[in-house]
Amino acid sequence: MPTPDLPLATERLELRPFQPSDLSDLHAYFADPAAHRYLYSEAPADLDGTRKVLARRQQRTALREKGDAIHLAAVLRNTDHVIGDVLLMWTSPEHRQGEIGYLLHSDHRGQGYATEAAQAVLELAFERFDLHRVVGRLDARNTASARVLERLGMRREAHLRENEFVKGEWTDEVVYATLAREWRARRPAAVPVRPGPTGTTDR
Ligand SMILES: CC(C)(COP(=O)(O)OP(=O)(O)OC[C@H]1O[C@@H](n2cnc3c(N)ncnc32)[C@H](O)[C@@H]1OP(=O)(O)O)[C@@H](O)C(=O)NCCC(=O)NCCS
């Protein structure tokens, strides 16, 4: 895959690779147990746990093989703080498929930041990486996440009954998807996404 031009800039956010100085910002939202309610992950027990999570995120800056991800910190431009993150995973090189994910600090929800960040990542997926199809997978109870995917114009394709056993219970999974041609057809004329001023990463 080509190297992505990072950071990405949206109207209110800069999306850039994680860096060591993000530890306290990441801890502020990732250590919130409620944020993990519908995720496979658990909140780290302490700052050392978050440090390991950060180290993993810092490595996720390029798509080289199946399962790789680009995991970007969402920096709120007027505060310079990381308020969440957004992810694009390369789930199938053969079928040119990807998956998006996102997580926001609870103080910054309800303002469209997740949708804005995810829109930029879909643009990256289709226009830079030439993916054919991108999905969002979620616990069926995660209605806030479903609304993000719907705002992006993604199609609800499946509701899988009790197909996963997560955190001690059977859970329903919902799958949303969009194709490159569908994305291009409904994309606003001026998508507010452009490479940021500092150019590319070297990975
Ligand atoms: C999923 C998650 C990121 C959604 O956060 P969110 O704040 O609801 O999503 P957005 O940032 O896109 O904000 C959308 C909300 O802001 C409102 N909003 C305000 N200004 C807006 C704007 N300029 N543009 C879009 N929406 C705006 C929308 O109406 C919407 O509210 P509603 O859902 O009540 O209708 C958040 O709940 C979260 O971090 N959850 C924990 C992690 C998680 O579950 N991730 C998903 C895994 S599948």
The ligand as a Tripos MOL2 file, in Angstrom:
@<TRIPOS>MOLECULE
LIG
   48    50     1     0     0
SMALL
NO_CHARGES

@<TRIPOS>ATOM
      1 C1        -19.2070    5.7090   19.1380 C.3       1 LIG1
      2 C2        -18.8570    7.1260   19.5840 C.3       1 LIG1
      3 C3        -17.4930    7.5250   19.0360 C.3       1 LIG1
      4 C4        -19.9270    8.0600   19.0320 C.3       1 LIG1
      5 O1        -19.6910    9.3560   19.5520 O.3       1 LIG1
      6 P1        -20.6780   10.5380   19.1690 P.3       1 LIG1
      7 O2        -20.2130   11.7550   19.8500 O.co2     1 LIG1
      8 O3        -22.0900   10.1050   19.3610 O.co2     1 LIG1
      9 O4        -20.4640   10.6710   17.5920 O.3       1 LIG1
     10 P2        -20.1000   11.9950   16.8050 P.3       1 LIG1
     11 O5        -18.8550   12.5900   17.3550 O.co2     1 LIG1
     12 O6        -20.1270   11.6850   15.3750 O.co2     1 LIG1
     13 O7        -21.2870   12.9780   17.2110 O.3       1 LIG1
     14 C5        -22.5730   12.7240   16.7150 C.3       1 LIG1
     15 C6        -23.5880   13.3760   17.5990 C.3       1 LIG1
     16 O8        -23.3090   14.7600   17.6840 O.3       1 LIG1
     17 C7        -24.3790   15.5140   17.1110 C.3       1 LIG1
     18 N1        -23.7280   16.6050   16.3830 N.ar      1 LIG1
     19 C8        -23.5680   17.8580   16.8650 C.ar      1 LIG1
     20 N2        -22.8780   18.5960   15.9900 N.ar      1 LIG1
     21 C9        -22.5990   17.8020   14.9220 C.ar      1 LIG1
     22 C10       -21.9140   17.9950   13.6960 C.ar      1 LIG1
     23 N3        -21.3510   19.1780   13.3940 N.pl3     1 LIG1
     24 N4        -21.8010   16.9680   12.8390 N.ar      1 LIG1
     25 C11       -22.3430   15.7640   13.1160 C.ar      1 LIG1
     26 N5        -23.0110   15.5250   14.2800 N.ar      1 LIG1
     27 C12       -23.1360   16.5250   15.1730 C.ar      1 LIG1
     28 C13       -25.1590   14.5490   16.2610 C.3       1 LIG1
     29 O9        -26.5110   14.9100   16.1440 O.3       1 LIG1
     30 C14       -24.9890   13.2750   17.0210 C.3       1 LIG1
     31 O10       -25.8580   13.1940   18.1040 O.3       1 LIG1
     32 P3        -26.9220   11.9710   18.2020 P.3       1 LIG1
     33 O11       -26.1440   10.7060   18.0200 O.co2     1 LIG1
     34 O12       -27.5190   12.1290   19.5350 O.co2     1 LIG1
     35 O13       -27.8400   12.1840   17.0600 O.co2     1 LIG1
     36 C15       -18.8330    7.2260   21.1370 C.3       1 LIG1
     37 O14       -20.0800    6.8670   21.6420 O.3       1 LIG1
     38 C16       -17.7390    6.3650   21.7630 C.2       1 LIG1
     39 O15       -16.5750    6.7430   21.8180 O.2       1 LIG1
     40 N6        -18.1340    5.1590   22.2650 N.am      1 LIG1
     41 C17       -17.1830    4.2560   22.8920 C.3       1 LIG1
     42 C18       -16.3060    3.5580   21.8600 C.3       1 LIG1
     43 C19       -17.1390    2.7930   20.8360 C.2       1 LIG1
     44 O16       -18.1250    2.1580   21.1580 O.2       1 LIG1
     45 N7        -16.6890    2.8750   19.5700 N.am      1 LIG1
     46 C20       -17.3780    2.2520   18.4540 C.3       1 LIG1
     47 C21       -16.9560    0.8570   18.2820 C.3       1 LIG1
     48 S1        -17.9060    0.0280   17.0150 S.3       1 LIG1
@<TRIPOS>BOND
     1     1     2 1
     2     2     3 1
     3     2     4 1
     4     2    36 1
     5     4     5 1
     6     5     6 1
     7     6     7 2
     8     6     8 1
     9     6     9 1
    10     9    10 1
    11    10    11 2
    12    10    12 1
    13    10    13 1
    14    13    14 1
    15    14    15 1
    16    15    16 1
    17    15    30 1
    18    16    17 1
    19    17    18 1
    20    17    28 1
    21    18    19 ar
    22    18    27 ar
    23    19    20 ar
    24    20    21 ar
    25    21    22 ar
    26    21    27 ar
    27    22    23 1
    28    22    24 ar
    29    24    25 ar
    30    25    26 ar
    31    26    27 ar
    32    28    29 1
    33    28    30 1
    34    30    31 1
    35    31    32 1
    36    32    33 2
    37    32    34 1
    38    32    35 1
    39    36    37 1
    40    36    38 1
    41    38    39 2
    42    38    40 1
    43    40    41 1
    44    41    42 1
    45    42    43 1
    46    43    44 2
    47    43    45 1
    48    45    46 1
    49    46    47 1
    50    47    48 1
@<TRIPOS>SUBSTRUCTURE
     1 LIG1         1 GROUP 0 **** ****
